[in-house]
Each structure stands twice: as C-alpha cells, then as structure tokens.
Amino acid sequence: MSLLGMRRPAKSLTVTAAAVAALFVAGISPAAAAADGATGQSCSWNCGRLTNSTAIGLSATLEWGDGSSDEPRWRWERWVPSGTSLGGNASRIDVDGVYVPGGCVATGVVFGVLYNHPVVWGAGWHKISGNENAALTGIVC
C-alpha cells in the first residue's frame, strides 16, 4: 500500500478519534460541574431523588439556594405528579428539596446510603441531600 493509500484511513481515524473525544468531554463536563445541584439541572453522582406516592402532585426544587429573593428555591421548581419520581443518580438529575403545600402534612421515609428515617413534614420547603431518596407516601391537607 502506498503512502497516499494510507493517508485517507489515517485522516478518517483522526476525525473519528476527535469526535469520540469531544463526546467524552461533553458527557463529563456538565456532570462534573453539577455536584449536588451546582447547576440546578444535572449531576453524575450524589443526586437527591423525590418519590411521590402521595395522593397529590408536589413541587420539587433542583437548586436549594438560600431562599432569599435573589436565589429563591422555586427558581428551579419542577412538578412531580402523584405516583411518579424525579431525580436520582441514574437520571443524573439532582432534586434538592420538596415543597409541602400550606395546611398539609406529608409523611414518608428518607432513604440514605447508611440510614433510613421516617419523616413528618409540615408546610414549606424541606431539604433532600445528595444520595437521599425522599419517598413520601401520605399527605393530609
């Protein structure tokens, strides 16, 4: 095979390698910058999750913020209908909190890596930490 014959495959290999490298970098960059909700939209590990098994839909936030008017929790609010879940490591979405509507009390369990504990949450925002699954099963309003 001549040098000219080898030139085309080498060029194709270079283009293919560059494309694979670009996909690899694109796949890692957003996730690496998003540990525990840093962007409010994605994560690759340590992702919070809300499982809503209550009779009503609930609001979840993807960015906890500080609750001030400059960084309100509802800025990254997502609706989680009854019988559905949002977030978790497999989805690469980090849920940082859940809102229990005024006049309501939600019950359930928070599952962590090394612990599980029952919760009874009154009205307002409640924090869901990374690698926690807040599984809410009941609500009384």
Secondary structure in CASP SS format (residue, H / E / C, confidence):
PFRMAT SS
TARGET T0000
AUTHOR 0000-0000-0000
METHOD secondary structure of the structure
MODEL  1
M C 1.00
S C 1.00
L H 1.00
L H 1.00
G H 1.00
M H 1.00
R H 1.00
R H 1.00
P H 1.00
A H 1.00
K H 1.00
S H 1.00
L H 1.00
T H 1.00
V H 1.00
T H 1.00
A H 1.00
A H 1.00
A H 1.00
V H 1.00
A H 1.00
A H 1.00
L H 1.00
F H 1.00
V H 1.00
A H 1.00
G H 1.00
I H 1.00
S H 1.00
P H 1.00
A H 1.00
A H 1.00
A C 1.00
A C 1.00
A H 1.00
D H 1.00
G H 1.00
A C 1.00
T C 1.00
G C 1.00
Q C 1.00
S C 1.00
C C 1.00
S C 1.00
W C 1.00
N C 1.00
C C 1.00
G C 1.00
R E 1.00
L E 1.00
T E 1.00
N E 1.00
S C 1.00
T C 1.00
A C 1.00
I C 1.00
G C 1.00
L E 1.00
S E 1.00
A E 1.00
T E 1.00
L C 1.00
E C 1.00
W C 1.00
G C 1.00
D C 1.00
G C 1.00
S C 1.00
S C 1.00
D C 1.00
E C 1.00
P C 1.00
R H 1.00
W H 1.00
R H 1.00
W H 1.00
E E 1.00
R E 1.00
W E 1.00
V E 1.00
P C 1.00
S C 1.00
G C 1.00
T E 1.00
S E 1.00
L E 1.00
G E 1.00
G E 1.00
N C 1.00
A C 1.00
S C 1.00
R C 1.00
I E 1.00
D C 1.00
V C 1.00
D C 1.00
G E 1.00
V E 1.00
Y E 1.00
V E 1.00
P C 1.00
G C 1.00
G C 1.00
C C 1.00
V E 1.00
A E 1.00
T E 1.00
G E 1.00
V E 1.00
V E 1.00
F E 1.00
G C 1.00
V C 1.00
L C 1.00
Y C 1.00
N E 1.00
H E 1.00
P E 1.00
V E 1.00
V E 1.00
W E 1.00
G C 1.00
A C 1.00
G E 1.00
W E 1.00
H E 1.00
K E 1.00
I C 1.00
S C 1.00
G C 1.00
N C 1.00
E C 1.00
N E 1.00
A E 1.00
A E 1.00
L E 1.00
T E 1.00
G E 1.00
I E 1.00
V E 1.00
C C 1.00
END
